[in-house]
Amino acid sequence: MATKSRPDGVTEACDRCGRETTHDVRVEIRTESKKRENAEFSREPYRISVCGVCGSEKTQRMNNA
């Protein structure tokens, strides 16, 4: 995944637009376990990228252990 940083966001390929567009990128910690007692141990970082043109959102798990 090739990205370029810009003051107004990150430029990367958008599958829906079919071209390089500016994206808002953030990292979220998400709980993957459905069991309440395991929830605190099943948190994983996810990279969320939202296209500034079409609003398409791409999610990628960052820790593939």
C-alpha positions in Angstrom: 0.0 0.0 0.0 1.8 3.1 -1.2 0.8 6.3 0.6 2.0 9.9 0.5 1.5 12.3 3.4 0.0 15.7 2.7 -1.1 18.5 5.1 -4.8 17.8 4.2 -4.5 14.0 4.6 -2.8 10.9 3.1 -2.9 10.2 -0.7 -3.5 6.6 -1.6 -5.4 4.5 -4.2 -9.1 4.3 -3.9 -10.7 1.2 -5.3 -14.1 2.9 -5.8 -12.7 6.0 -7.5 -10.1 4.1 -9.4 -7.4 6.7 -8.8 -5.2 8.3 -6.1 -7.2 10.5 -3.8 -6.8 12.1 -0.4 -7.8 9.9 2.6 -8.4 10.6 6.2 -6.5 7.9 8.1 -6.8 6.9 11.8 -6.0 3.9 14.0 -8.7 2.4 16.2 -8.4 -0.2 18.9 -11.3 -2.7 18.4 -12.5 -5.5 20.6 -12.8 -8.8 18.7 -14.1 -11.2 21.3 -17.8 -11.6 21.7 -17.3 -12.9 25.3 -17.5 -10.2 27.9 -14.8 -11.9 30.2 -12.3 -12.0 27.3 -13.0 -8.6 25.9 -10.1 -6.8 27.6 -7.6 -9.3 26.2 -8.9 -9.3 22.6 -8.3 -5.7 21.5 -6.4 -5.2 18.2 -5.3 -2.1 16.3 -7.1 -1.4 13.0 -6.1 1.1 10.3 -9.2 3.0 9.0 -8.9 4.9 5.8 -11.8 7.0 4.4 -11.7 8.5 0.9 -12.1 12.2 0.8 -13.9 12.1 -2.6 -16.4 9.2 -2.4 -16.4 8.4 1.4 -15.4 4.7 0.8 -14.0 3.2 4.0 -11.2 0.6 4.1 -10.4 -1.3 7.3 -7.2 -3.3 7.8 -6.2 -5.2 10.9 -2.7 -4.1 11.8 -1.6 -7.0 14.0 -2.0 -10.4 12.3 -0.7 -12.6 15.1 
